[in-house]
Amino acid sequence: MRLPVPVLVGLRRLGLERAGDVLRQPRAPLARRFGAPLVLLLDRMLGEAATPFRSLRPPPEFQVVREMMEPLITRGGIDAALSRMLPALCVQLGDAGRGVLRLVLRAHRGDGTVQEAMLGLGLPSRDPAHLHRLLESRLEALEPRFGFERLDLLAERTEPLAALQSGMVAGATPAADAAALAQLIDRLGQRLPVWRLAPRASHWPERAAMKVDPFASIDTPQGWAARPRPLRLLRQPEQIEVIAVLPDAPPRRIHWRGNWVNIRAAEGPERFEPEWWRDRPDRPVRDYYRVECADGTRLWVCRAGLPEASPRWFLHGVFA
């Protein structure tokens, strides 16, 4: 029962060794002798008094609660309630200079169950229309059955958000452009994985970029992409056959996808050496050429290995 030591000693002196022995005693003498906490503990053991506990979830920073006069059964009723609750929540956020990053809608049904619809944003926002559009897809999972008697709209995570200057045309300022882009990414992120490419400190083409969060800050390593790179890099380089005037000369004709293609101009080579800190010692060097075909197509081809060592040729990218 987790009783204080003085209370345990006193109960034992009275011959009360078990919880059942204590429960059979009159409450008034126990309260006079040991105080009200012992009586409250007995009531909690019997379920006659609530036991407080600390919630594992942090309390929401801002919230709006609506008790319904009639249970909400239809989707239209839920949308109508949200159209009133979201502006009220955004007013609270605006007064505090905050924007929501994680928004939770808790719908309490008449049978005592609670359903949740959670929304995560990349950048803080307090635009009611934008938040309502993002919540629309999440509301499809709610099952009112006999109706929701209460709705709780909680801003569980927020960040500081400065107000945009009024009177500006959308897109006329960097802040407005960033807000518009954040709204677009949030809407896409509800249905598709969204990411952006960031440069990585490596000169090998397949390692020179990596996927990051669309809102992550990007630092460009010194000397990264100092030379032209193709707009499209093939996920798997395609092996080709090459005819050149000399073993170490640029290609004059290439055999690609069953056809021989004449090369009108070529620039290179640009040699890539293996990265000794991560590559195996016997990895061949690569010599890259930018070539222009007779029809104007520009390709990025490479020779894997030295000219005197029977190298192989690959198509790795397309410029246009």
Phi, psi and omega in degrees: 000354178056048180273152174298153183301316179300324179291320178298317180297317180296320179294322179292326177296331178273000180083016180263100186259339184235163180298322179298325178297321180289320183295335181278354181273152174298141185289321185300310177299323178295319180294320180293323186275321187243355178095166182293330181303326179292318179295320178296321179296320177297320179296322179292325177296324181274358181078013180271352177222144182286147177254112181289149176214157180273125181292142177285336178271135179294148179295146181294146179287323179219144181205155175228130183239135178230121172268128186270136174293321176234142181301140177276122183247323186264159176295325178299321178293321178295317179297320180295320178294319179294326180296341175264328184282321183297313177300323179295320178293320180293329175296317176300317180295319180295320179297329180267357182068036183238163172228148185275140174249329176226118183246133182233130173251120177252124182248118183264119179273166181293338180274007177093353179276157182233132176245150183233146170231116184252142181229127176248139182242152178282321178233150182298145181213152171219037177267111184301319182295318180295316180295323179294319179297320181290327182284342186303316182291331180284335182289341180296335183279349181286141179237095184292326186054254181274004172114153175265128181265345181205141176237131175244125177249114190241132171264090187283336179218129181225165175219159176301140180217114179282148180284141175284148180293130182286156178089355180272146176283139181302130180090356182278343181234155177302323180295319179292321178297317180296320179294318179295319178295320179297321178294320179296316180295322178298318181292319178293324183293344177285343183237333185225153172291131183241131178209171175228162179266139178233145179290148177233147184286080176202140179268350175289131187303318183287351179249357189283353180217155180214157178278135177224171176300141184298340180256006181288144175286146186239131174246127181269120178299150181297131179081003181290135179055044178289339179243161182300141178233151182293150176292328181237121177254125181293136178297321178234111180303142181262128179286138182228167172253144187228140170247125179229157180294318178232159181304324182256017180268163177296157180292144175255329175218146177230145176256110188226121177056044173086001182231148173270130183241128177280140180260124181274324180208152180215148178225132180146188006271160169245112187271134175247119176270150177300148177275107190298335184279351179221344183266158175288152185297330185267014179292130183287153175287164177235138172245115183261141177233139169264116184240151177241124181281171182296331180272005178096353178292133179250128185238162177241106183244155182222151174254117181267108182111161180287152183302326182277002185244034179051063183288166174248151181249145182221148167264122187246339182198166180233127181278319183202000000 
